[in-house]
Amino acid sequence: MSNIYNLRLLLGLLVLVGFLHISPVKAQSDNTGEKRVTGTFAITNATVFTSPGQSQQNTTIIIKNGLIEAIGPNVSIPSNAHRIAGDSLYIYPGFIDGASSAGVSRPKDVEKPSNFNASSPPDEVAGITPFRNVLDYFDGNSNQINEWRKTGFTIGQILPEGGMLPGKTAIVVYGHKSSSNIYKENAAMLATFKGSRGMYPATILGVMAKFRDLYKNSEYNSQHANLFASNPGIRRPERDKTLEAFYSSHDGSTPIIFAVEDDLTTRRAIRLQEELGFKLVLSGVSGAYPILPQIKNSQVGVLLTLELPEDKSSKMEDSESDEERKARIERVKEAYKERLAEAAKFHEAGVPFGFTTQGAKTSDVRKNIRLMIENGLSEEAALAALTINTAKILGIDNYAGTLEKGKLANMVISTDSIFKEDSQIKHVFADGYMFDYETSEKKKSNGNGEAAELEGKWDYSAQSPQGDSQGLLVFQKDGDDYRGEITLDNPAGSGQITSELKNITLDGSSLRFEFNIDAGGNNITFNVSGDISGNEFDGNLTVADFGSFPMRATKQPETK
Amino acid sequence: MKKIIYAIAALMCWNAVEAQTDKGSVLIKNATVLTVTNGTLEDTDILVENGVIRSIGQGLSAGSNVTTVDAAGKYVMPGIIDAHSHIGLDVVNEATSPITSEVWMGDVVDPYDIGIYRALAGGTTISHAMHGSANAIGGQNVTLKHRYGTHDPENLFMKEAPRTIKFALGENPTRVHGRGNNIQPRTRMGVEAVIRNGFNEALQYKKRWEDYEQASKQRNSKAIAPKYDSRLQTLVDILDGDIIIHCHSYRADEIYMLIQVCKEFDITNIVFSHVNEGFKVAPELAEYTMGASVFADWWAYKFEVYYSTAFNAAILNENGVLTSINSDSGELIRHLYHEAAKTQRYGGLSDDEALALITINPAKQLGIGDMVGSIEEGKQADLVIFDNHPLSVYAIPQMTFVDGVKYFDISEDKDDQRLRVNPTELVEPIFLKEHDHKCMHDLDFLYTETENLFNLHNH
C-alpha cells in the first residue's frame, strides 16, 4: 500500500513540477506561430485498415503523445483533441521504406595520401567505410523527406552513400522538424558491389574477395579482442575500425543489407551470406524471379524495388516491322510484363517482401504499385509490403507497421481506397504530427476523361532550396505526339537558355516530360510530372540524386 | 595448417542447395566415331546413359524411352574443349594489383551470355573461363560446361574440375602496373620478382598458420590467429599442388624464366598459354610442364608477339609437349575445329593429333582428362555430331551434347536464343570487338590516365 501511496505522491509532485515549469511558457505567446495547439487528435468515423486485410468502418482513432491511444467504433474523445471528420476517409498504417536515400548527402571524397598505391589504397579512399554513421550525413528536414511523406511514407531506413561498404544505416520517422526522429541507430551495415574506380577493389571480382577477407579477419580480430579483455599475457590487439564495424554482424544482431540489382547480384549476395553466415537483407531486388526458390530457402529479408522499367515496347512496333523484329518486340513485351508481375510472383511463392524507394521517383511510386496490382499482386499483399512486412524486416514491428493501440502514430489518410487511381492523400501522420495536403477534384486521366489542352505557352515557376525560378514552356502538337521546349535561367551564366523537351506524354490530365541541361560539363536530366486542370499545371520537377521540387505552370491565354 | 579454402566451403553449400545438373541418355547410331584416343570407328553406335558413355560398338540398343539419333554418314567427336576463354563472364580483370590470386571467376559467371550458345553451335562443350592478363598473378579461373539454358551460374561450373589460376608475363602486367601505375613490375625482371616474392611470402604465411595451429592444440591455448589473407592462402595452395597455373606468355625467355621459378618452388602444375615463341623452348616445356596452349596462326598484335610461326603447334607436338589450341575469343571459340585443321596444313599433323589439340590435350591441361576429351566408355558424354569430317573446311556442327543432354541442334536453332531480354531495349548493346582477345577487359580506368600506352591491341 505504501508503495502505491508513494507513487501517487510522486506523480502528484511531477504534475506540480511540470505545471510550474510549463506555466511561464503558456503565459507567453508562441511568436514563431509553429507550436501546435494540441498533440491529441481524434479522427472520427473513418474506414480504417488496421493491418493488411483487416478493415473496419465507422471507426475513430485517438492519437496522443505520438501514440495510438485508442481505436474503435465507440471510443471517448478527449476534450482537448483536434477533431478531424473522417467520414469518407481511408486510414492506413504509414508506409515504411525499407531502404531510402532521402535526405542523405554524399560524404566528401577522402583525399589520396601522397604515397597512394592503387593496389592497396587506404580503406576510406577505396570506399570501405563501414564505420560511418548515416546520421552524420542526414538532414531530416530535406525536401526529399517532405516529398516521400507526401507520398505516404512515414518511416524509412536511410542508407549512407559511398562505395563498397558505405556505413551503418538508421531507421527514422519522417516527423516534425523540431524532433530528432530517430528510431534506431546502426540498424544495419550497408554493403554494395560497387568497385572503387582506379584502385583495389575495382570490380565485383575484387569486391567479393575483399568482403570475404574483411569478414574473416573481423571474426579473428573480435576473438583476439575478447581474449585480450579477459586474459593476461595476450598481446594488444591492433585497432581497426573497419573490422570492428563488422563485429555486431557476427551474432546476427546487426544485419548486413546488400544493395543488389538483378538475379545475378542477388545470387552473389546470397553466396556470401551462405559462406560467412551473417544475417542478410537484400535491397533493390528486381528481375530475380528465376531464383525465388533460393531466396525462399535462404530466409533472407527481401526489399523489392519500387522502380519499374518504362513501357517502351508499345512504341516499338511500326509498319515496317518484319517477323523477326515483331518477335523481338514480343520478347521485350514479355520481359516488361514479367517485371510488372514480379511482386505478385514473390507473394504467390510465399516469400514476404517489403519495398525500397532507392532509384524510384516519388511521382511514380503509387502508379507503380497500381501496375503491380494490375499484374496480379493483391491489395492486401501490396499494403503488407508497404507496412508490416518492412517493419518486420527492419525489426520495428512491435511499434510500427499496423494501426493498433500502443503503436506509434504513423498513418496515411486518403480520400478513397489508396490503391485507386483517383485516390488522393489528404493527411499523413508521422510521429504523431499531422501533415495536411491539398486535395482537388481530378479529371479521370484515362477512360472517358477528356485529354487536357496542352498545346500552347505556359508560364511556370519551380521552387528549389536555392530559390524560385521562372520561365516559359512551349508545347506543340506533332502528329499524335507533342514536342516542346523550356526556357530557363542559364545555370552557367547570365541570360536564359532553352532546352528541348523529351518523352512528352499526356495521358488524360496527367503530363510527363524530361529535359537535359549541361551544367559545368555534367548533363543533368530533369523529370517533370503532374496534372493539368484547365489552365493550371501542378506537379513536381525531379532531379536524380538531388530530389524533387514543386513546379506549377499557368497557360497563357491564346491570342488568335 | 588449417585450410581455409573458400571454393571448397562454397562447394559444400552448393551441393546442399542446388539440384544436380541435368544428365541425359541418348543412342547415336551408325556414325563415324572419332574417339581421338582410340582411332576412328566406322559405322559405330554410342550409347549414353545418364550423362555417361555406357558403351561404344555396333548394333547397340536402348530402352524405348531413350532418344535415338541416326548419324549415318555423319561424324561424332568429343566435345571441343577451350583451355583459354573469357566467355560467360561479367568481369574479366581485377587489374588493380600485381597479384590478385584471391579473386575467383566463379563469382562473376554470367549464364545469360549468348556466347555460350554460340560456342555450343561450334561444338565447344567446355571452356576455361579465365581471369585476364593484367596481373603477374591474376585470379582463380573456373571451368565451365556449356549447359546453356540455366539461370544459375553454378549449374555451368564443372565442379569436379580442379582449381586453376591465371598468371601473366611480359608486356601486359608491366604496362598496367609499371607504366600505368608506376609500381612493380615495370620490366620482365619485375614480373619475376613479383611472382617470386609472392611465393616466398606465401611460405611465411603458411608457417605462421602452422605455428598457430600447433599452438591452438595446447591445453587452454590462448593462441591468436594470424591475419587471414586469401591472396596468400591461394599461393600456398599453388605451392601445395592444389591449383594448376595457366600462364599467359609469349617470349621464350620469360617462359624459361617461369619454368626455373617453378622448379625452385617445386611447382609442376603449370600450363603456358599463347606461347608464341614456345617452339624455341619445346624440350623444356615437354620436360617440366603440363604443356602449352597456343593459337593456330595469330600474332603481331603487339611487339612481344612478332616472332611467331604457324608451325608452332606442330613443332611443340612433335617435341612431346602436351599442346592445345585455344580461342581466347568469343569468335574463334565457334570454330576451333578450323584452328586445329590448320596444323595439318602447317606441320602435317595426323587427324588424331590435330583433334587432340582441341579435345583430350586441353582436357589434360585442365586436369579433367580422365573425365572428358575423348570418346571412351565411362567418360562424360560431351559429344558433337558433324555433317562432314570436323577437320574438313566444309564441316558444320549439327548437334552438341553435354552430359548426354542436347544443347544445340542446327535444325532447331531459333533466330533468338537469348535467355534473358532487357524489358526496355529492342537492340541490346553487344560487344562489337568480340573478335578481339578479351584478356585486357575492364581496364578502362587505366586508359584515361595513360591513354597513349593503350593504343595497341589488347590481347
Interface residues (C-beta under 8 A of the other chain):
Chain A: N117 A118 S119 S120 R197 G198 M199 Y200 P201 A202 T203 I204 L205 G206 M208 A209 K210 R212 D213 K216 N217 Y220 Q223 H224 L227 N231 G233 I234 R235 D263 L264 R267 R268 R271 E274 E275 G287 P290 I291 Q294 N297 S298 P309 E310 K312 S313 M316 E324 R325 A327 R328 I329 R331 V332 E334 A335 Y336 E338 R339
Chain B: I4 Y6 A9 A10 C13 V17 D90 V91 N93 E94 A95 T96 S97 P98 T100 E102 V103 W104 M105 D107 V108 D110 H131 G139 H151 D152 P153 H177 N181 I183 K222 I224 A225 K227 Y228 D229 S230 R231 D415 D416 R418 R420 V421 N422 P423 T424 E425 L426 D442 F445 L446 E449
